Amino acid sequence: MSPADRHLAAWGWDAGFDATFAPHRRAGLTPTRVVTATAGDYGVIAPAGERRATLSGRLRHAAAAPT
């Protein structure tokens, strides 16, 4: 686990998540944990601190579609 990600451990981030995320990290992405969700607005924790996030319309539509 990288030093920048250690604060995510309080939100359940562990070595397993870190290993699974490794290919995404190599692609330049940053791990983030969703900690609150209300009506399409999400609170997320990232190495840079807490942020607000929303889903794109395309992702929201895909998530609502029956499987």
C-alpha positions as CSV (number, residue, x, y, z in Angstrom):
1,M,0.0,0.0,0.0
2,S,1.4,3.4,-0.9
3,P,2.0,5.9,1.8
4,A,-0.5,8.3,0.1
5,D,-3.2,5.6,0.4
6,R,-2.8,4.7,4.1
7,H,-5.5,7.1,5.2
8,L,-8.0,5.0,3.2
9,A,-7.4,2.1,5.6
10,A,-9.8,3.7,8.0
11,W,-12.5,3.2,5.3
12,G,-11.7,-0.4,4.7
13,W,-8.9,-0.1,2.1
14,D,-6.5,-3.0,2.6
15,A,-3.7,-4.9,0.8
16,G,-6.3,-6.8,-1.3
17,F,-8.0,-3.7,-2.6
18,D,-4.5,-2.2,-3.2
19,A,-3.4,-5.2,-5.3
20,T,-6.7,-5.2,-7.2
21,F,-6.3,-1.5,-7.9
22,A,-2.7,-1.8,-9.1
23,P,-3.4,-1.8,-12.9
24,H,-5.5,1.3,-12.5
25,R,-2.8,3.0,-10.5
26,R,-0.3,2.2,-13.4
27,A,-2.9,3.9,-15.7
28,G,-2.6,7.1,-13.6
29,L,-5.8,6.7,-11.6
30,T,-6.2,7.3,-7.9
31,P,-8.0,5.1,-5.4
32,T,-11.1,6.6,-3.9
33,R,-13.7,5.2,-1.4
34,V,-17.3,6.3,-1.4
35,V,-18.3,7.1,2.2
36,T,-21.7,8.8,1.7
37,A,-24.4,8.6,-0.9
38,T,-27.5,10.8,-1.2
39,A,-29.7,11.3,-4.2
40,G,-27.0,10.9,-6.8
41,D,-24.4,13.0,-4.8
42,Y,-21.5,11.1,-3.3
43,G,-18.9,11.9,-0.7
44,V,-15.6,10.3,-1.5
45,I,-12.3,10.0,0.3
46,A,-9.1,10.2,-1.8
47,P,-5.5,10.8,-1.0
48,A,-6.1,14.5,-1.5
49,G,-8.9,14.5,1.0
50,E,-12.7,14.5,0.9
51,R,-14.5,15.4,-2.3
52,R,-18.0,15.4,-3.8
53,A,-18.7,13.2,-6.8
54,T,-21.6,12.6,-9.1
55,L,-22.2,9.8,-11.7
56,S,-22.3,10.7,-15.4
57,G,-25.7,10.3,-17.0
58,R,-24.4,7.4,-19.1
59,L,-23.2,5.5,-16.0
60,R,-26.4,6.3,-14.1
61,H,-28.5,5.1,-17.0
62,A,-26.5,1.9,-17.3
63,A,-26.8,1.2,-13.5
64,A,-30.6,1.6,-13.6
65,A,-31.0,-0.8,-16.6
66,P,-32.3,-4.2,-15.7
67,T,-29.7,-7.0,-15.9
